[in-house]
Amino acid sequence: MILAIIPARGGSKRLPGKNVAPFGGKPLLAWSVALAKRLASVHCVVSTENAAVAEAARKAGAAIVERPRDLAGDDSSITEVMIHATLAVEAQGHTVDGILLLQPTNPLRPVAMMETAIARFQGEPCDSLISVSRRQLKTGSIDGGAFVRSYAADTQSRLASPVFYENGLLYLTKRATLVDARSIYGDRVLAEISPRPFDEVDIDEPIDMVIGEAVLAAVRDQLDYA
């Protein structure tokens, strides 16, 4: 079984109550729950210490793992949160082979992308799989206040060497990698390239809600869980 963990604590300084804030007509965390329910052989839980979050999660159809207060702070380790939830589910008699981390702040994920990622995770040698974004950007560094190019002058953006970055849409980790090695990555990390504009939405501040709603309006008919 793959265990989908949605970490949704009650506290948030930049956007208070964000995990249950209305997004596209339902609580933000409900989008990740709805996605998880569309995936075969996936058991979904929400890890939280907050009663309002737990109630919203139950209404969305997720089971609850009560998170200890010492794992619900601003600096709490997401790895330790995932380990706690995994062991709690296993204590109920479930056998967990892999763990799928779905951060509620990334609410828009194509079902097809998720299914492809799970198939790769189960079929290819790896310790984990993460989603990444591909961009062709003219990057550089700052030295003494000056911009130092890492590309030749007059390079067009479309011809720039692509860069890849971890976008937070999904993390899949083998049980042994998470619980025994206490890592969400391990040594061999597969990369699943996310399609745009789903990877543009990462909600941490009020302006991100505005951007997210705009993207949702553009892609809602592409989601099978809207």
FIMARVEX-849640 format. One record per residue: residue number from 1; residue in one letter; y, x, z of N, C-alpha, C in turn. Coordinates in steps of 0.05 Angstrom, whole numbers. Example, Ala and Ser with C-alpha at 12.3 -4.5 7.8 and 13.67 -1.06 7.14 Angstrom:
// FIMARVEX-849640
  resi  resn     n.y     n.x     n.z    ca.y    ca.x    ca.z     c.y     c.x     c.z
     1     A    -114     264     156     -90     246     156     -66     264     156
     2     S     -45     257     142     -21     273     143       1     258     157
//
This chain:
// FIMARVEX-849640
  resi  resn     n.y     n.x     n.z    ca.y    ca.x    ca.z     c.y     c.x     c.z
     1     M     -24      17       0       0       0       0      25      17       0
     2     I      45       9     -15      71      22     -13      89       5       6
     3     L     100      19      25     118       6      45     147       9      36
     4     A     160     -12      30     189     -11      24     204     -14      50
     5     I     221       5      56     237       5      80     266       2      72
     6     I     279     -18      82     308     -23      78     322     -17     104
     7     P     336       5     107     350      12     132     377      -2     133
     8     A     380     -19     152     405     -35     153     414     -38     182
     9     R     427     -18     192     438     -19     219     463     -37     220
    10     G     471     -44     244     494     -62     247     521     -48     244
    11     G     522     -22     251     548      -8     251     555       4     225
    12     S     581       3     218     592      15     195     622      18     199
    13     K     633      42     198     661      46     204     678      40     180
    14     R     670      49     156     687      45     132     687      17     122
    15     L     664       3     125     663     -25     117     646     -40     137
    16     P     659     -50     159     645     -63     180     627     -86     171
    17     G     603     -87     181     585    -109     174     576    -109     145
    18     K     576     -86     132     572     -85     103     544     -95      95
    19     N     524     -90     111     496     -97     103     492    -127     101
    20     V     508    -143     114     506    -172     112     531    -184      99
    21     A     549    -167      89     573    -176      75     565    -191      49
    22     P     579    -212      42     572    -227      18     576    -210      -7
    23     F     556    -210     -24     557    -195     -49     542    -212     -70
    24     G     556    -221     -90     543    -237    -111     531    -263    -100
    25     G     542    -274     -78     533    -300     -68     512    -298     -46
    26     K     504    -274     -38     485    -271     -16     490    -245      -1
    27     P     478    -242      23     483    -218      38     474    -193      22
    28     L     489    -172      26     484    -148      10     455    -139      12
    29     L     443    -138      36     416    -129      39     396    -147      25
    30     A     403    -172      20     384    -191       7     377    -183     -21
    31     W     394    -167     -34     388    -158     -61     364    -139     -61
    32     S     364    -121     -42     342    -102     -40     316    -115     -32
    33     V     318    -135     -14     294    -151      -6     283    -165     -31
    34     A     301    -178     -46     292    -194     -69     278    -176     -90
    35     L     288    -152     -93     276    -133    -112     248    -125    -102
    36     A     246    -118     -76     220    -109     -65     199    -131     -68
    37     K     207    -156     -65     188    -178     -67     178    -182     -96
    38     R     192    -170    -115     183    -172    -143     163    -150    -151
    39     L     159    -131    -133     142    -108    -139     114    -112    -128
    40     A      94    -108    -145      66    -112    -136      58     -91    -116
    41     S      42     -99     -97      30     -82     -76      51     -68     -59
    42     V      74     -81     -56      95     -70     -39     100     -89     -15
    43     H      99     -78       9     105     -93      33     133     -85      42
    44     C     150    -104      47     178     -99      52     186    -104      81
    45     V     199     -84      93     210     -88     120     239     -79     121
    46     V     254     -91     139     281     -82     144     282     -70     172
    47     S     292     -45     174     294     -31     199     323     -35     209
    48     T     325     -48     233     352     -53     244     351     -56     274
    49     E     374     -52     286     377     -56     315     395     -80     320
    50     N     404     -94     298     424    -114     300     413    -142     295
    51     A     420    -161     313     409    -188     311     418    -203     286
    52     A     443    -200     278     454    -213     254     440    -203     229
    53     V     436    -177     228     423    -164     205     394    -174     204
    54     A     381    -175     227     353    -184     228     350    -212     218
    55     E     369    -230     226     368    -258     217     372    -260     187
    56     A     391    -245     176     395    -246     147     371    -235     132
    57     A     358    -215     143     334    -203     130     311    -223     130
    58     R     307    -237     153     286    -257     154     290    -279     134
    59     K     315    -288     132     322    -310     113     317    -301      84
    60     A     320    -275      79     315    -264      52     286    -260      47
    61     G     269    -260      68     240    -258      64     228    -232      72
    62     A     242    -216      88     232    -190      97     222    -191     125
    63     A     202    -175     132     194    -171     159     213    -151     173
    64     I     214    -152     199     233    -136     214     219    -114     230
    65     V     229     -90     229     222     -69     248     246     -64     266
    66     E     242     -69     292     264     -65     310     269     -35     314
    67     R     293     -27     307     300       2     308     311       9     336
    68     P     302      31     347     313      40     373     343      47     369
    69     R     358      43     391     387      48     390     392      77     383
    70     D     375      95     392     380     124     387     376     132     358
    71     L     366     113     342     363     118     313     382     100     297
    72     A     403      90     311     421      71     297     450      81     298
    73     G     454     107     303     481     118     304     490     128     277
    74     D     515     136     275     527     146     250     512     171     240
    75     D     502     187     258     489     212     250     459     211     252
    76     S     448     187     255     419     185     257     405     194     231
    77     S     382     207     234     367     217     211     352     195     197
    78     I     357     192     171     343     171     156     313     178     155
    79     T     306     203     155     278     211     156     264     200     181
    80     E     277     203     204     266     194     229     264     163     229
    81     V     284     150     218     284     121     215     260     112     199
    82     M     255     126     177     232     119     160     205     124     173
    83     I     203     146     188     179     152     202     173     131     223
    84     H     194     123     238     191     103     259     181      77     246
    85     A     193      68     224     185      43     212     156      45     201
    86     T     149      67     189     122      71     179     101      69     201
    87     L     106      83     222      87      82     244      85      54     257
    88     A     108      40     258     108      13     269      91      -6     251
    89     V      93      -3     225      77     -20     207      48     -13     208
    90     E      42      13     210      14      22     212       2      12     238
    91     A      17      10     259       7       0     284      -1     -29     283
    92     Q       8     -43     262       1     -71     258     -25     -74     241
    93     G     -36     -51     233     -61     -51     219     -59     -46     189
    94     H     -35     -41     179     -31     -35     151     -37      -6     144
    95     T     -47      -1     120     -51      26     111     -30      33      91
    96     V     -14      53      97       9      61      81       3      86      65
    97     D       5      85      39       1     108      22      27     121      13
    98     G      47     105       9      73     115       0      95      98      12
    99     I     118     110      14     141      97      26     164      96       6
   100     L     175      72       2     197      68     -17     222      62       0
   101     L     241      79      -2     267      75      12     286      61      -7
   102     L     295      37       2     314      22     -13     340      19       4
   103     Q     360      34      -2     385      32      13     400       7       5
   104     P     407     -11      23     420     -36      16     447     -32       2
   105     T     459      -8       5     485      -3      -8     482       3     -37
   106     N     457       4     -48     453       6     -77     437     -19     -85
   107     P     451     -41     -89     438     -67     -92     427     -73    -120
   108     L     434     -58    -140     427     -65    -167     407     -45    -179
   109     R     383     -54    -182     361     -37    -192     344     -53    -212
   110     P     342     -44    -237     325     -58    -256     295     -58    -246
   111     V     282     -81    -248     254     -82    -240     237     -63    -257
   112     A     243     -62    -283     228     -44    -301     230     -15    -292
   113     M     253      -6    -284     257      21    -274     240      26    -249
   114     M     240       7    -232     224       9    -207     194      11    -213
   115     E     185      -6    -231     157      -6    -238     149      20    -251
   116     T     166      31    -268     160      57    -281     159      79    -260
   117     A     178      78    -242     179      99    -221     154      98    -203
   118     I     146      74    -196     122      72    -179      97      82    -194
   119     A      95      75    -219      72      84    -235      71     114    -237
   120     R      94     127    -241      95     156    -242      88     168    -215
   121     F      99     157    -194      94     166    -167      64     165    -160
   122     Q      51     144    -169      22     141    -164       5     157    -183
   123     G      15     163    -207      -1     175    -227       3     204    -232
   124     E      25     216    -223      31     244    -228      30     260    -201
   125     P      21     285    -202      22     301    -177      50     304    -167
   126     C      55     297    -142      81     300    -131      80     296    -101
   127     D     102     304     -88     106     297     -60     125     274     -57
   128     S     142     271     -77     161     249     -76     173     244    -104
   129     L     188     223    -107     202     217    -131     229     206    -123
   130     I     250     215    -136     277     204    -130     291     196    -156
   131     S     310     178    -154     326     170    -177     350     189    -180
   132     V     355     196    -205     378     214    -210     394     202    -233
   133     S     419     210    -234     437     202    -256     442     226    -274
   134     R     444     220    -300     450     241    -320     479     236    -330
   135     R     495     257    -329     522     254    -339     529     280    -355
   136     Q     544     276    -376     555     299    -391     584     302    -382
   137     L     588     321    -364     614     325    -352     624     354    -356
   138     K     650     357    -358     661     383    -359     668     392    -331
   139     T     649     405    -318     651     412    -290     662     440    -286
   140     G     669     446    -262     679     472    -255     681     475    -225
   141     S     697     494    -216     701     498    -187     730     503    -182
   142     I     738     502    -156     766     507    -148     767     534    -134
   143     D     784     551    -144     788     578    -132     817     582    -127
   144     G     825     582    -101     853     586     -94     871     564    -105
   145     G     860     540    -107     876     518    -117     875     514    -147
   146     A     863     533    -161     862     532    -190     834     523    -199
   147     F     833     508    -221     808     498    -232     796     520    -250
   148     V     771     526    -245     757     546    -260     735     532    -276
   149     R     737     533    -302     719     518    -320     691     531    -319
   150     S     670     514    -322     643     525    -326     634     519    -355
   151     Y     653     514    -372     648     507    -400     669     521    -417
   152     A     662     524    -442     681     537    -461     705     519    -467
   153     A     727     531    -471     751     516    -478     746     499    -503
   154     D     759     476    -504     757     457    -526     729     443    -529
   155     T     712     447    -509     686     433    -509     691     403    -507
   156     Q     678     387    -524     680     358    -522     660     349    -501
   157     S     668     327    -486     651     317    -465     623     310    -475
   158     R     622     299    -499     596     291    -509     577     315    -515
   159     L     589     339    -517     573     363    -522     570     380    -497
   160     A     580     371    -475     578     387    -450     548     386    -441
   161     S     540     407    -428     513     409    -417     510     387    -396
   162     P     488     371    -397     485     350    -378     481     360    -350
   163     V     491     346    -330     486     351    -302     471     327    -291
   164     F     456     331    -270     440     310    -257     446     310    -228
   165     Y     449     286    -216     454     284    -188     437     261    -176
   166     E     431     264    -151     416     245    -135     434     220    -130
   167     N     425     197    -139     443     174    -137     437     154    -115
   168     G     414     156    -102     408     139     -79     396     113     -85
   169     L     390     107    -111     378      81    -117     350      78    -106
   170     L     334      99    -107     307      97     -96     297     124     -89
   171     Y     280     124     -68     264     147     -59     236     138     -54
   172     L     217     151     -66     189     146     -61     176     171     -50
   173     T     163     168     -27     152     192     -13     123     187      -5
   174     K     106     207      -9      79     205       1      79     203      31
   175     R      59     189      42      57     185      70      55     212      85
   176     A      39     231      75      36     257      88      62     273      88
   177     T      77     271      66     102     285      63     122     275      84
   178     L     123     249      88     142     238     107     133     242     136
   179     V     110     233     142     101     233     170      92     260     180
   180     D      76     274     164      66     300     173      86     323     169
   181     A      98     324     145     118     345     140     146     338     148
   182     R     150     312     156     176     302     164     198     308     144
   183     S     192     300     119     211     304      97     209     280      78
   184     I     231     273      66     229     252      45     226     264      18
   185     Y     227     291      16     225     305     -10     199     320     -13
   186     G     192     338       4     170     356       0     177     377     -20
   187     D     156     389     -33     161     411     -51     164     402     -80
   188     R     147     384     -89     148     375    -117     161     347    -118
   189     V     185     346    -128     201     321    -129     205     313    -158
   190     L     193     290    -165     196     279    -192     224     266    -194
   191     A     236     268    -218     262     256    -223     259     232    -242
   192     E     269     209    -233     270     185    -249     299     180    -257
   193     I     305     183    -283     333     180    -292     340     151    -293
   194     S     361     144    -279     370     116    -277     388     108    -300
   195     P     385      84    -310     403      75    -331     430      66    -320
   196     R     451      70    -335     477      60    -328     478      30    -336
   197     P     495      14    -323     513      21    -301     502      16    -273
   198     F     476      12    -271     465       5    -245     470      27    -224
   199     D     471      52    -233     475      74    -215     505      78    -208
   200     E     522      61    -219     550      63    -213     557      50    -186
   201     V     539      33    -175     545      17    -152     533      30    -127
   202     D     550      38    -109     543      50     -83     564      41     -63
   203     I     557      22     -47     577       8     -31     580      20      -3
   204     D     603      32       2     609      44      28     637      37      37
   205     E     655      29      19     682      22      25     690      -4      11
   206     P     711     -17      20     719     -43       8     722     -42     -22
   207     I     733     -21     -33     737     -20     -62     710     -20     -77
   208     D     689     -10     -64     663      -9     -76     652     -37     -80
   209     M     659     -56     -63     651     -84     -66     663     -95     -92
   210     V     688     -89     -97     702     -99    -121     689     -87    -146
   211     I     684     -62    -145     670     -49    -168     642     -60    -172
   212     G     628     -63    -150     601     -74    -151     599    -102    -163
   213     E     617    -119    -154     618    -146    -165     623    -146    -195
   214     A     640    -128    -204     647    -126    -232     622    -118    -248
   215     V     608     -98    -238     583     -89    -251     562    -111    -251
   216     L     559    -124    -228     540    -146    -226     545    -168    -247
   217     A     570    -175    -251     577    -195    -271     568    -187    -299
   218     A     569    -161    -304     561    -150    -330     531    -149    -334
   219     V     516    -146    -312     487    -140    -315     469    -162    -302
   220     R     481    -183    -291     465    -202    -276     442    -214    -292
   221     D     447    -219    -318     426    -230    -334     403    -210    -340
   222     Q     407    -185    -333     386    -165    -336     369    -161    -311
   223     L     377    -175    -289     362    -173    -264     343    -196    -262
   224     D     319    -191    -254     299    -212    -250     298    -222    -222
   225     Y     317    -214    -205     317    -223    -178     345    -232    -169
   226     A     363    -238    -189     390    -246    -182     391    -275    -171
//
